[in-house]
Amino acid sequence: MKLSGFAAYALGVIAGAALVAGCSSSAGLQSSSQASTGFNPAGSSIAQPTGLRHRSHAVADVAPHSDHHKSWVSADLAKTPALLFVSDYSNGDVYMMALPKLTLKGTLTGFSQPQSLCGDGHGDVWIPATGSNQIFKYSHAGTLLATLTDPDGGPDGCAVDKTTGNLAVVNQYNGSGPSSAPGEVLIYPHASGSPVVYATNTIYSYWNATYDPQGNLYVDGCTSSSYCTFALAELPAGSSQTLTPLNLTGGTIYFTGVVQWDKFNNNLAIGDQECNGQGPPNETSCVYHASVSGSSVTIASMTPLNNSAGGASCDVDQPVIGRYYSRELIAGPDLEGSGYCGRTDTSIGRWDYPAGGSMTHQSTNAAFDEPVGAAISNR
């Protein structure tokens, strides 16, 4: 699916990244307080179309490499009310970090290219794995609860409809058709069984998905296989028709990022990894706040996302908006890696929301390769 930027299909190889929490010891994998789950969810890797590439600028020349450690969770996880799950596309890990300080509480290993994540509001988190055509459901405690199969391939984002329990999964490409065939939107009724397939000819590859409180589904992606021009579409609640293209006004999205319904401010949050058209090496990420009326989406304001040093964050792909008690926040990966944006400290960060600005907390570790997606699990 995506990762932290687009990077065109025509350029070739899929890239990677990783992460770990700076608020805990980098030797945490050996801690006696951590129990191994012993589960490897990856299975056999599915060959991807030759031209496919994930959405990260920063380390797009680095091939994914698996973390061969066993999964583990901290013994005190049950006492942790709020967790941030973060996927690492490159090493196949998903990190479980305690909010608000981003302390590492567990690492789920063995996924094949996990990307954007989504929570269901009951503490469970869905993990799409692009490389194995599977979507995994994990509990707040790090236990595997369910596994779904993507019949067409390329799952890279998801969303849960709180009104029906349906699971929406977006595909970056269709692996069952010709090489680099256009992607699709899959709806799994009650998050189980076989999906119903939707598509629109205005989007070629899908990256993100979100439901509003009424059950309307919003998806974003790219208009073609050669370059990522932003596009947005809606599947109205109860609709059996194709997706409806949406018209964005009030601003320009230069490089697709997160799309999430912000239930606290009742608007659609749309991320941009090249805010104001600012590309490398001064690339900057931000999140726009937009209202929806019919087929029109209007940007009204913006949240800047800066790194811990006060400079612009680079390639913040799929952060998540949430609350810790009464404090609203946005948290997720800041992919500074490989010096792409002039820095090398890829990290997981937390910002005040909607104020943004510099990170209020940051977690860095040499093990972070290419962190991509985030979801919050509340116990």
C-alpha positions as CSV (number, residue, x, y, z in Angstrom):
1,M,0.0,0.0,0.0
2,K,1.6,3.2,1.0
3,L,4.1,4.0,3.5
4,S,5.4,7.4,4.0
5,G,5.1,8.9,0.7
6,F,4.1,7.6,-2.7
7,A,7.1,6.8,-4.9
8,A,5.8,5.9,-8.4
9,Y,5.0,2.4,-9.5
10,A,7.4,2.7,-12.4
11,L,10.5,3.0,-10.2
12,G,10.6,-0.6,-9.1
13,V,11.4,-2.1,-5.7
14,I,9.4,-1.9,-2.5
15,A,11.2,-0.3,0.4
16,G,11.4,-0.7,4.1
17,A,11.7,0.8,7.6
18,A,11.7,-0.1,11.3
19,L,11.3,1.3,14.8
20,V,11.7,0.8,18.6
21,A,10.9,2.9,21.6
22,G,13.4,5.4,23.0
23,C,11.6,5.5,26.3
24,S,12.7,1.9,27.0
25,S,16.0,0.1,26.7
26,S,17.1,-1.0,23.3
27,A,17.9,-4.3,25.0
28,G,14.3,-4.7,25.8
29,L,13.9,-7.8,23.6
30,Q,15.9,-9.7,26.2
31,S,14.0,-8.5,29.2
32,S,12.7,-11.2,31.5
33,S,9.5,-9.3,32.0
34,Q,8.6,-9.9,28.4
35,A,6.7,-13.0,27.4
36,S,7.1,-14.5,23.9
37,T,3.9,-15.0,21.9
38,G,5.7,-17.4,19.6
39,F,3.5,-16.5,16.6
40,N,4.7,-15.7,13.1
41,P,1.8,-14.3,11.0
42,A,3.6,-13.7,7.8
43,G,3.2,-17.0,6.0
44,S,4.5,-17.2,2.4
45,S,5.2,-13.9,0.8
46,I,3.2,-13.0,-2.3
47,A,5.0,-11.8,-5.4
48,Q,4.1,-8.2,-6.2
49,P,3.9,-6.6,-9.6
50,T,7.3,-5.6,-11.0
51,G,6.5,-1.9,-11.1
52,L,5.1,-1.6,-7.6
53,R,6.7,0.6,-5.0
54,H,5.6,1.6,-1.5
55,R,4.9,5.2,-0.6
56,S,8.1,6.2,1.3
57,H,10.6,8.6,-0.2
58,A,13.2,8.2,2.4
59,V,14.4,4.7,2.2
60,A,12.9,3.5,-1.1
61,D,16.1,1.9,-2.1
62,V,16.3,-0.4,0.9
63,A,14.7,-3.9,0.6
64,P,12.5,-5.1,3.4
65,H,14.3,-7.4,5.8
66,S,12.6,-9.6,8.4
67,D,13.1,-9.3,12.2
68,H,13.8,-12.9,13.3
69,H,13.2,-12.3,17.0
70,K,10.1,-13.8,18.6
71,S,7.1,-11.6,19.4
72,W,7.0,-10.3,23.0
73,V,4.8,-8.3,25.3
74,S,5.6,-6.7,28.7
75,A,4.3,-8.4,31.8
76,D,2.6,-5.2,32.9
77,L,0.7,-4.7,29.7
78,A,-2.6,-5.3,31.4
79,K,-2.0,-2.1,33.5
80,T,-1.5,0.0,30.4
81,P,-4.8,1.7,29.5
82,A,-3.8,3.3,26.2
83,L,-1.4,1.8,23.6
84,L,-0.1,3.1,20.3
85,F,0.4,0.4,17.7
86,V,2.9,1.3,15.0
87,S,3.8,-0.8,11.9
88,D,7.3,-1.1,10.5
89,Y,7.1,-1.9,6.8
90,S,10.7,-2.9,6.4
91,N,11.4,-5.3,9.2
92,G,7.8,-6.6,9.5
93,D,7.3,-5.5,13.1
94,V,4.4,-3.9,14.9
95,Y,5.3,-2.0,18.0
96,M,3.1,-1.5,21.1
97,M,3.9,1.7,22.9
98,A,2.3,3.1,26.0
99,L,0.7,6.5,25.8
100,P,1.4,9.2,26.6
101,K,5.2,8.7,26.9
102,L,5.6,6.2,24.0
103,T,7.3,3.6,26.2
104,L,7.8,0.3,24.3
105,K,5.5,-2.4,25.8
106,G,5.7,-5.1,23.1
107,T,6.8,-6.1,19.6
108,L,4.8,-8.3,17.3
109,T,7.1,-9.8,14.7
110,G,6.9,-11.8,11.5
111,F,4.5,-9.7,9.3
112,S,5.2,-9.3,5.6
113,Q,5.2,-5.5,4.9
114,P,2.6,-4.2,7.4
115,Q,1.4,-0.7,6.6
116,S,-1.5,1.5,7.7
117,L,-3.4,0.2,10.8
118,C,-6.9,0.8,12.2
119,G,-8.6,0.3,15.5
120,D,-12.2,-0.9,16.1
121,G,-13.0,1.2,19.1
122,H,-13.1,-1.9,21.4
123,G,-9.3,-2.0,21.9
124,D,-8.6,-4.3,19.0
125,V,-6.3,-3.3,16.1
126,W,-6.3,-4.6,12.4
127,I,-3.0,-5.0,10.6
128,P,-3.0,-5.2,6.8
129,A,0.1,-7.0,5.5
130,T,0.8,-6.1,1.9
131,G,3.3,-8.8,1.3
132,S,1.2,-11.8,2.3
133,N,-2.3,-10.5,1.3
134,Q,-3.6,-10.9,4.8
135,I,-5.3,-8.7,7.4
136,F,-4.7,-9.6,11.1
137,K,-6.8,-8.6,14.1
138,Y,-4.9,-8.2,17.4
139,S,-6.2,-7.5,20.9
140,H,-4.9,-4.9,23.3
141,A,-2.9,-7.6,25.0
142,G,-1.1,-8.6,21.7
143,T,-3.1,-11.7,21.1
144,L,-4.1,-12.7,17.5
145,L,-7.9,-12.8,17.3
146,A,-8.6,-13.3,13.6
147,T,-7.0,-13.5,10.1
148,L,-8.7,-12.4,6.9
149,T,-7.4,-13.1,3.3
150,D,-7.4,-10.4,0.6
151,P,-8.4,-12.3,-2.6
152,D,-6.9,-9.7,-4.9
153,G,-3.7,-8.5,-3.1
154,G,-2.0,-5.4,-1.9
155,P,-3.9,-4.6,1.3
156,D,-2.3,-1.4,2.7
157,G,-5.0,0.4,4.7
158,C,-8.2,-0.2,6.6
159,A,-11.1,1.3,8.6
160,V,-13.8,-0.1,10.9
161,D,-17.4,1.1,10.5
162,K,-18.7,1.6,14.1
163,T,-22.3,1.5,12.9
164,T,-22.2,-2.0,11.3
165,G,-18.9,-3.6,12.4
166,N,-17.9,-3.8,8.7
167,L,-14.2,-3.7,7.9
168,A,-13.0,-1.7,4.8
169,V,-9.6,-2.7,3.3
170,V,-8.0,-0.7,0.5
171,N,-5.6,-2.3,-2.0
172,Q,-2.7,-0.5,-3.6
173,Y,-2.9,-2.9,-6.6
174,N,-4.9,-5.8,-7.8
175,G,-2.7,-8.9,-7.7
176,S,-5.3,-11.2,-9.3
177,G,-5.3,-9.2,-12.5
178,P,-2.6,-8.0,-14.9
179,S,0.7,-6.7,-13.4
180,S,0.1,-3.4,-11.6
181,A,-3.7,-3.5,-12.2
182,P,-5.6,-0.8,-10.4
183,G,-6.4,-1.3,-6.8
184,E,-9.8,-1.8,-5.1
185,V,-11.8,-1.2,-1.9
186,L,-12.9,-4.3,-0.1
187,I,-15.7,-4.4,2.4
188,Y,-15.8,-7.4,4.8
189,P,-19.3,-7.6,6.3
190,H,-19.0,-7.7,10.1
191,A,-15.2,-8.0,9.6
192,S,-15.4,-11.6,8.5
193,G,-15.8,-13.9,5.5
194,S,-15.4,-12.7,1.9
195,P,-15.4,-9.1,0.9
196,V,-17.6,-7.0,-1.5
197,V,-15.4,-5.2,-4.0
198,Y,-15.8,-1.5,-4.9
199,A,-13.7,0.8,-7.2
200,T,-13.7,4.1,-9.0
201,N,-11.9,5.0,-12.2
202,T,-10.6,8.3,-10.6
203,I,-8.3,6.4,-8.2
204,Y,-5.6,3.9,-9.5
205,S,-4.0,3.0,-6.2
206,Y,-5.7,3.3,-2.8
207,W,-3.8,4.3,0.3
208,N,-6.0,5.2,3.3
209,A,-9.6,4.7,4.5
210,T,-11.8,6.1,7.3
211,Y,-15.4,6.0,8.3
212,D,-17.4,8.9,9.7
213,P,-19.9,8.3,12.6
214,Q,-22.7,7.8,10.1
215,G,-20.9,5.0,8.3
216,N,-19.8,7.0,5.2
217,L,-16.5,5.7,4.0
218,Y,-13.7,8.0,2.7
219,V,-10.7,6.7,0.8
220,D,-7.7,8.4,-0.8
221,G,-5.0,7.4,-3.3
222,C,-3.3,8.2,-6.5
223,T,-4.9,8.9,-9.9
224,S,-2.4,6.9,-12.0
225,S,0.4,4.2,-12.0
226,S,3.1,6.7,-13.0
227,Y,2.8,9.5,-10.5
228,C,0.8,10.1,-7.3
229,T,-1.6,12.9,-7.9
230,F,-3.9,13.0,-4.9
231,A,-7.5,11.8,-5.2
232,L,-10.4,11.4,-2.7
233,A,-13.6,9.4,-2.9
234,E,-16.6,8.4,-0.8
235,L,-18.7,5.3,-0.5
236,P,-22.0,6.6,1.1
237,A,-23.4,4.5,4.0
238,G,-25.6,1.7,2.7
239,S,-24.5,2.3,-0.9
240,S,-24.2,-0.7,-3.3
241,Q,-22.8,1.6,-6.1
242,T,-19.3,2.6,-7.1
243,L,-17.3,5.1,-5.1
244,T,-18.2,8.8,-5.6
245,P,-15.2,11.2,-6.5
246,L,-14.9,14.1,-4.1
247,N,-13.8,17.6,-5.0
248,L,-11.2,19.2,-2.7
249,T,-11.0,23.0,-2.4
250,G,-9.2,25.4,-0.1
251,G,-5.8,23.8,-0.6
252,T,-3.7,21.3,-2.4
253,I,-2.4,17.9,-1.2
254,Y,1.0,17.4,-2.8
255,F,1.9,14.0,-1.4
256,T,-0.8,11.7,0.1
257,G,-0.8,11.1,3.8
258,V,-3.4,10.1,6.4
259,V,-7.1,10.3,6.0
260,Q,-9.0,10.0,9.3
261,W,-12.3,11.2,10.6
262,D,-11.6,13.4,13.6
263,K,-14.5,12.7,15.8
264,F,-13.4,15.2,18.4
265,N,-13.6,18.1,16.0
266,N,-16.1,16.6,13.6
267,N,-14.1,17.0,10.4
268,L,-12.0,15.1,7.9
269,A,-8.3,15.1,8.7
270,I,-6.2,14.9,5.5
271,G,-2.4,14.5,5.7
272,D,0.2,15.8,3.3
273,Q,3.8,14.7,3.3
274,E,4.9,17.6,1.2
275,C,2.9,20.4,2.8
276,N,2.8,23.6,0.7
277,G,4.6,21.7,-2.0
278,Q,7.8,21.7,0.1
279,G,9.7,18.7,-1.2
280,P,13.1,17.2,-0.2
281,P,15.5,18.0,1.4
282,N,13.2,20.4,3.2
283,E,10.1,18.2,3.0
284,T,7.5,19.0,5.7
285,S,4.4,17.1,6.9
286,C,1.1,18.5,8.0
287,V,-2.5,17.6,8.6
288,Y,-5.4,19.6,7.1
289,H,-8.9,19.9,8.7
290,A,-11.7,19.8,6.2
291,S,-15.5,20.0,6.2
292,V,-17.6,17.7,3.9
293,S,-20.7,18.8,2.2
294,G,-22.1,16.5,-0.6
295,S,-19.3,15.9,-3.0
296,S,-17.3,18.9,-1.8
297,V,-14.5,18.8,0.7
298,T,-13.2,22.2,1.9
299,I,-10.0,22.7,3.8
300,A,-10.4,25.2,6.7
301,S,-7.2,25.0,8.7
302,M,-3.9,23.1,9.2
303,T,-1.8,21.4,11.9
304,P,2.0,21.6,11.3
305,L,4.0,18.6,12.4
306,N,7.6,19.5,13.5
307,N,10.3,17.1,14.8
308,S,11.7,17.3,18.3
309,A,14.4,19.8,17.2
310,G,11.7,22.2,16.0
311,G,12.3,21.6,12.3
312,A,9.8,20.1,9.9
313,S,8.9,16.4,10.3
314,C,9.7,14.3,7.2
315,D,7.3,11.7,5.7
316,V,4.7,11.4,8.5
317,D,2.6,8.8,6.7
318,Q,-0.3,7.6,8.7
319,P,-0.5,9.1,12.2
320,V,-3.6,8.6,14.4
321,I,-5.7,11.2,16.2
322,G,-6.9,10.3,19.7
323,R,-7.2,11.4,23.3
324,Y,-5.4,10.6,26.5
325,Y,-7.9,11.4,29.2
326,S,-8.9,15.0,28.2
327,R,-5.9,15.8,26.1
328,E,-6.2,15.5,22.3
329,L,-3.1,14.2,20.5
330,I,-1.8,13.0,17.2
331,A,0.9,10.3,17.1
332,G,2.8,8.3,14.6
333,P,6.1,7.8,12.8
334,D,8.4,10.6,11.5
335,L,10.6,9.0,8.8
336,E,13.7,11.1,8.9
337,G,15.9,8.0,7.9
338,S,18.7,7.7,5.5
339,G,19.3,11.5,5.6
340,Y,16.6,12.0,3.1
341,C,15.4,15.1,4.9
342,G,18.8,16.1,6.2
343,R,18.5,14.1,9.4
344,T,18.9,10.5,10.3
345,D,16.8,10.0,13.5
346,T,13.7,8.2,12.4
347,S,11.3,8.3,15.3
348,I,7.8,7.8,16.7
349,G,6.4,11.1,17.9
350,R,3.4,12.6,19.7
351,W,2.1,16.1,19.1
352,D,-0.7,18.2,20.7
353,Y,-3.7,18.3,18.4
354,P,-4.9,20.4,16.6
355,A,-2.1,22.8,17.7
356,G,0.7,20.7,16.4
357,G,4.2,22.3,16.3
358,S,7.1,20.4,17.9
359,M,6.7,16.9,19.3
360,T,5.7,16.7,23.0
361,H,7.3,13.2,23.2
362,Q,9.6,11.3,20.9
363,S,10.9,7.7,20.8
364,T,14.0,6.9,18.7
365,N,16.0,3.7,18.3
366,A,18.5,2.3,15.8
367,A,16.1,-0.6,15.1
368,F,13.5,1.7,13.5
369,D,13.7,1.1,9.7
370,E,10.5,2.4,8.1
371,P,7.6,3.0,10.5
372,V,4.4,3.7,8.5
373,G,1.1,3.3,10.2
374,A,-0.4,3.9,13.6
375,A,-3.6,3.0,15.6
376,I,-4.6,3.6,19.2
377,S,-5.9,0.8,21.4
378,N,-7.8,1.7,24.6
379,R,-8.4,-1.0,27.2
